[in-house]
Amino acid sequence: MVLRKSADRRKAEIVTTMLRLADELGPDRLTTSAVAKAVGLTQPGIFRHFPTKQDLWRAVATHIAALMNDAWAAVLEQKLDPQARIEALILGQLRQIAKNPAIPAILNSRELQTENAPLRAQFITLLTRFQTLLIDALSEGAARGVFRTDLAPKEAAILLISLVQGLAIRWSLGQRAFSLEAEGGRIMACQIALLKVPPHIKEIR
């Protein structure tokens, strides 16, 4: 006797398959027929769970957001000092990208962004959340005398986010020939060193 999967399980399977195929085929080339074939359904079967392709992509975005938010929450629960918190947030982001290599391509897909305004809004909200977490840690570090005060926390956060984005692109173009997390840790150490107050200088407050 073959047991039918529940609607929630089937939806989760479709979303994770979509994420995997977006990596293999590219998000802009991915079709619902390819997804249907991979999960053993017909196209109408896919649309019974997700009425439109845009709805399916929004479900993928929600899945990505859940992965990121869970990773960030795990870092915040550790009550780390500002520098360690930044390092954990950045490395956690790189770890999620390594586990789900389609994420950068989906986030940067012009076709998806222009055709699906709610999807774009989801990703903007996600990026804003990450930036806010970094700004909070940088501001706290500056208040403690760890980070420079002549560089605005918002600008420093953008530099760190750019590190993640640039490294992810280089990793993808380089056929993932290096460890994203290890390379990210090495480069991040250089970046953070530039943000810190030099040990021989005591800032006047």
GIFENJO-V500047 format. One record per residue. N is the residue number from 0. RES is the residue in one letter. SS is DSSP state (H for helix, E for strand, - for the rest). PSI is psi as a letter, one per 40 degrees, with the letter a starting at -180 (999 if undefined). Layout:
BEGIN
n:N res:RES ss:SS psi:PSI
n:N res:RES ss:SS psi:PSI
END
This chain:
BEGIN
n:0 res:M ss:- psi:h
n:1 res:V ss:- psi:h
n:2 res:L ss:- psi:h
n:3 res:R ss:- psi:i
n:4 res:K ss:- psi:i
n:5 res:S ss:- psi:i
n:6 res:A ss:H psi:d
n:7 res:D ss:H psi:d
n:8 res:R ss:H psi:d
n:9 res:R ss:H psi:d
n:10 res:K ss:H psi:d
n:11 res:A ss:H psi:d
n:12 res:E ss:H psi:d
n:13 res:I ss:H psi:d
n:14 res:V ss:H psi:d
n:15 res:T ss:H psi:d
n:16 res:T ss:H psi:d
n:17 res:M ss:H psi:d
n:18 res:L ss:H psi:d
n:19 res:R ss:H psi:d
n:20 res:L ss:H psi:d
n:21 res:A ss:H psi:d
n:22 res:D ss:H psi:d
n:23 res:E ss:H psi:d
n:24 res:L ss:H psi:d
n:25 res:G ss:- psi:h
n:26 res:P ss:- psi:d
n:27 res:D ss:- psi:e
n:28 res:R ss:- psi:e
n:29 res:L ss:- psi:h
n:30 res:T ss:- psi:i
n:31 res:T ss:H psi:d
n:32 res:S ss:H psi:d
n:33 res:A ss:H psi:d
n:34 res:V ss:H psi:d
n:35 res:A ss:H psi:d
n:36 res:K ss:H psi:d
n:37 res:A ss:H psi:d
n:38 res:V ss:H psi:e
n:39 res:G ss:- psi:f
n:40 res:L ss:- psi:i
n:41 res:T ss:- psi:i
n:42 res:Q ss:H psi:d
n:43 res:P ss:H psi:d
n:44 res:G ss:H psi:d
n:45 res:I ss:H psi:d
n:46 res:F ss:H psi:e
n:47 res:R ss:H psi:d
n:48 res:H ss:H psi:d
n:49 res:F ss:- psi:h
n:50 res:P ss:- psi:d
n:51 res:T ss:- psi:i
n:52 res:K ss:H psi:d
n:53 res:Q ss:H psi:d
n:54 res:D ss:H psi:d
n:55 res:L ss:H psi:d
n:56 res:W ss:H psi:d
n:57 res:R ss:H psi:d
n:58 res:A ss:H psi:d
n:59 res:V ss:H psi:d
n:60 res:A ss:H psi:d
n:61 res:T ss:H psi:d
n:62 res:H ss:H psi:d
n:63 res:I ss:H psi:d
n:64 res:A ss:H psi:d
n:65 res:A ss:H psi:d
n:66 res:L ss:H psi:d
n:67 res:M ss:H psi:d
n:68 res:N ss:H psi:d
n:69 res:D ss:H psi:d
n:70 res:A ss:H psi:d
n:71 res:W ss:H psi:d
n:72 res:A ss:H psi:d
n:73 res:A ss:H psi:d
n:74 res:V ss:H psi:d
n:75 res:L ss:H psi:d
n:76 res:E ss:- psi:d
n:77 res:Q ss:- psi:e
n:78 res:K ss:- psi:f
n:79 res:L ss:- psi:i
n:80 res:D ss:- psi:i
n:81 res:P ss:H psi:d
n:82 res:Q ss:H psi:d
n:83 res:A ss:H psi:d
n:84 res:R ss:H psi:d
n:85 res:I ss:H psi:d
n:86 res:E ss:H psi:d
n:87 res:A ss:H psi:d
n:88 res:L ss:H psi:d
n:89 res:I ss:H psi:d
n:90 res:L ss:H psi:d
n:91 res:G ss:H psi:d
n:92 res:Q ss:H psi:d
n:93 res:L ss:H psi:d
n:94 res:R ss:H psi:d
n:95 res:Q ss:H psi:d
n:96 res:I ss:H psi:d
n:97 res:A ss:H psi:d
n:98 res:K ss:H psi:d
n:99 res:N ss:- psi:g
n:100 res:P ss:- psi:e
n:101 res:A ss:- psi:e
n:102 res:I ss:H psi:d
n:103 res:P ss:H psi:d
n:104 res:A ss:H psi:d
n:105 res:I ss:H psi:d
n:106 res:L ss:H psi:d
n:107 res:N ss:- psi:e
n:108 res:S ss:- psi:h
n:109 res:R ss:H psi:d
n:110 res:E ss:H psi:d
n:111 res:L ss:H psi:d
n:112 res:Q ss:H psi:d
n:113 res:T ss:H psi:d
n:114 res:E ss:H psi:e
n:115 res:N ss:- psi:g
n:116 res:A ss:H psi:d
n:117 res:P ss:H psi:d
n:118 res:L ss:H psi:d
n:119 res:R ss:H psi:d
n:120 res:A ss:H psi:d
n:121 res:Q ss:H psi:d
n:122 res:F ss:H psi:d
n:123 res:I ss:H psi:d
n:124 res:T ss:H psi:d
n:125 res:L ss:H psi:d
n:126 res:L ss:H psi:d
n:127 res:T ss:H psi:d
n:128 res:R ss:H psi:d
n:129 res:F ss:H psi:d
n:130 res:Q ss:H psi:d
n:131 res:T ss:H psi:d
n:132 res:L ss:H psi:d
n:133 res:L ss:H psi:d
n:134 res:I ss:H psi:d
n:135 res:D ss:H psi:d
n:136 res:A ss:H psi:d
n:137 res:L ss:H psi:d
n:138 res:S ss:H psi:d
n:139 res:E ss:H psi:d
n:140 res:G ss:H psi:d
n:141 res:A ss:H psi:d
n:142 res:A ss:H psi:d
n:143 res:R ss:- psi:e
n:144 res:G ss:- psi:e
n:145 res:V ss:- psi:d
n:146 res:F ss:E psi:i
n:147 res:R ss:- psi:i
n:148 res:T ss:- psi:e
n:149 res:D ss:- psi:e
n:150 res:L ss:- psi:h
n:151 res:A ss:- psi:h
n:152 res:P ss:H psi:d
n:153 res:K ss:H psi:d
n:154 res:E ss:H psi:d
n:155 res:A ss:H psi:d
n:156 res:A ss:H psi:d
n:157 res:I ss:H psi:d
n:158 res:L ss:H psi:d
n:159 res:L ss:H psi:d
n:160 res:I ss:H psi:d
n:161 res:S ss:H psi:d
n:162 res:L ss:H psi:d
n:163 res:V ss:H psi:d
n:164 res:Q ss:H psi:d
n:165 res:G ss:H psi:d
n:166 res:L ss:H psi:d
n:167 res:A ss:H psi:d
n:168 res:I ss:H psi:d
n:169 res:R ss:H psi:d
n:170 res:W ss:H psi:d
n:171 res:S ss:H psi:d
n:172 res:L ss:H psi:d
n:173 res:G ss:- psi:e
n:174 res:Q ss:- psi:f
n:175 res:R ss:- psi:f
n:176 res:A ss:- psi:e
n:177 res:F ss:- psi:i
n:178 res:S ss:- psi:h
n:179 res:L ss:H psi:d
n:180 res:E ss:H psi:d
n:181 res:A ss:H psi:d
n:182 res:E ss:H psi:d
n:183 res:G ss:H psi:d
n:184 res:G ss:H psi:d
n:185 res:R ss:H psi:d
n:186 res:I ss:H psi:d
n:187 res:M ss:H psi:d
n:188 res:A ss:H psi:d
n:189 res:C ss:H psi:d
n:190 res:Q ss:H psi:d
n:191 res:I ss:H psi:d
n:192 res:A ss:H psi:d
n:193 res:L ss:H psi:d
n:194 res:L ss:H psi:e
n:195 res:K ss:E psi:i
n:196 res:V ss:- psi:h
n:197 res:P ss:- psi:i
n:198 res:P ss:- psi:d
n:199 res:H ss:- psi:e
n:200 res:I ss:- psi:h
n:201 res:K ss:- psi:h
n:202 res:E ss:- psi:i
n:203 res:I ss:- psi:h
n:204 res:R ss:- psi:999
END
